[in-house]
Amino acid sequence: MKVGGKHYTTIWPNADGRAVDVIDQRWLPHEFRVATLRKLSEFATAIREMWVRGAPLIGVTAAYGVAWQMAEDPSDAALDDARNVLHATRPTAINLRWALDLMRNHLRNLPPEKRAQAAYAKAAEIARLDIETNKAIGANGLEIIRGIAAGKKPGEPVNILTHCNAGWLATVDYGTATAPIFLAADAGIPVHVYVDETRPRNQGAHLTAWEMVAHGVPHTLIVDNAGGHLMQAGRVDMVLVGTDRTTASGDVCNKIGTYLKALAAADNAIPFYVALPTSTIDWTIADGLREIPIEERNGDEVSLVWGKTADGTITRVRISPEETPDANPAFDVTPARLVTALITERGVVPASREGLAPLAPERGA
C-alpha cells in the first residue's frame, strides 16, 4: 500500500543487511514512524507492546527475529532460545507459533555456519508468501462483494462493517479483511466501510480508518456498540473481519467484541464473513471456547487512551477513576455456527470441520 504516494510494506530488511525496519503502529494515525529492530529483545518488545500487531505480521516479525539471532549466535541453544523468547510474547495469535516452527524446522538440520543466511532468506520467503496469500484472499472476497453489488441499485454502495484492524498494517501488505475491500474499490465497485473504533486500543479508529483514507475508500467511523443498530436499520450488507486463530472446526478467535458483531449479524440475517490465511488455522484444536488461550493485557489500555491534543501533543489521558480496577481480555471466540463462510487464499469455505478439510491435504484430510 502507499503512504504519501510511496509504496510501503509493514516490515522490511534494513539497509545494513541485518537489522529490520517496521512501521511503529503505536503512533498512527497522527505520526508515521519507522522503528529499527537490532536485538532479539527488541523484536520481542515490538510484538509484545504492539509496535507491530496482527497475526500474520507478528509471525513475519518473529521469523526475522530468529534470523537476527542466528546472525548473532547460530547454535542450537540460541535457536531454541529465540523460539521460546518470541513465542512467549503473545499467546493467542497462532501465526506466531506457525512462523517460529517453520524457522526452527528449516534451520535445525543446517550446519551453524549456514544458518544466518538461510534464516534471513526463509524470513523473506514468509513475508513474500504473506503478500501473495493476502492478494488471493482479496480476489476470493472480491467475488462476494461483487455478488452483493449486483443485487443493489446502480451506484449504491455495498456497506461493509469491520471490526479491529485486519488491514495491511496487520500483515505485510494488502491485509486479510481489507484486501477484498481494496480490490473492490480498485475495480470500481462502490463500497462504503463502517469502521468500528475497537476499544480498548482503538485499532479501528487509529489504523483501519487511516488505511481507508490512504486508499481513498469511503468510510465512517462508529463506536463499537453502534454496529447492532446499523444492522437493525438495514444499513449493513455484510460484516467482514479477520482472525488471530481459527480452529479445525471453524470457531474463530478475533479481537474482543467480534462475537457481539456476529450475534447481531445472525439476528438480522446479515452475512458474517471471516478472512484469513490458512496459516491462521490451528489444526490441533477443535473447541475454540475451551482450547484457545485468551490473552489478558494490561488494564491501562482500558483506563488510559492515546490521543492528539489541540496543540499537537500525542499523549495518554485517563478516562476512569484511579481507584477503579480494570479487566482487559484481548480476544473472544465466535462459534462456527455464527460464521457465514471463511475467505481464505485457497477459496471460500464453510466454517466447519468438513469445510476446512480440503484446505489441509498435507495433513491427510
Sequence and secondary structure as in RCSB ss.txt:
>XXXX:A:sequence
MKVGGKHYTTIWPNADGRAVDVIDQRWLPHEFRVATLRKLSEFATAIREMWVRGAPLIGVTAAYGVAWQMAEDPS
DAALDDARNVLHATRPTAINLRWALDLMRNHLRNLPPEKRAQAAYAKAAEIARLDIETNKAIGANGLEIIRGIAA
GKKPGEPVNILTHCNAGWLATVDYGTATAPIFLAADAGIPVHVYVDETRPRNQGAHLTAWEMVAHGVPHTLIVDN
AGGHLMQAGRVDMVLVGTDRTTASGDVCNKIGTYLKALAAADNAIPFYVALPTSTIDWTIADGLREIPIEERNGD
EVSLVWGKTADGTITRVRISPEETPDANPAFDVTPARLVTALITERGVVPASREGLAPLAPERGA
>XXXX:A:secstr
 EETTEE  SEEE TTSSSEEEE GGGTTT   EEEE SHHHHHHHHHTTSS SHHHHHHHHHHHHHHHHHH  S
HHHHHHHHHHHHTS SS HHHHHHHHHHHHHHHTS HHHHHHHHHHHHHHHHHHHHHHHHHHHHHHHHHHHHHHH
TS TT  EEEEE S  SGGGSSSS SSHHHHHHHHHTT  EEEEEE  TTTTHIIIIIHHHHHHHT  EEEE GG
GHHHHHHTT  SEEEE  SEEETT  EEEETTHHHHHHHHHHTT  EEEE  GGGEETT S HHHHS   B  TH
HHHEEEEE TTS EEEEE S TTS    B EEEE GGG SEEEETTEEE SSHHHHGGG GGGT 
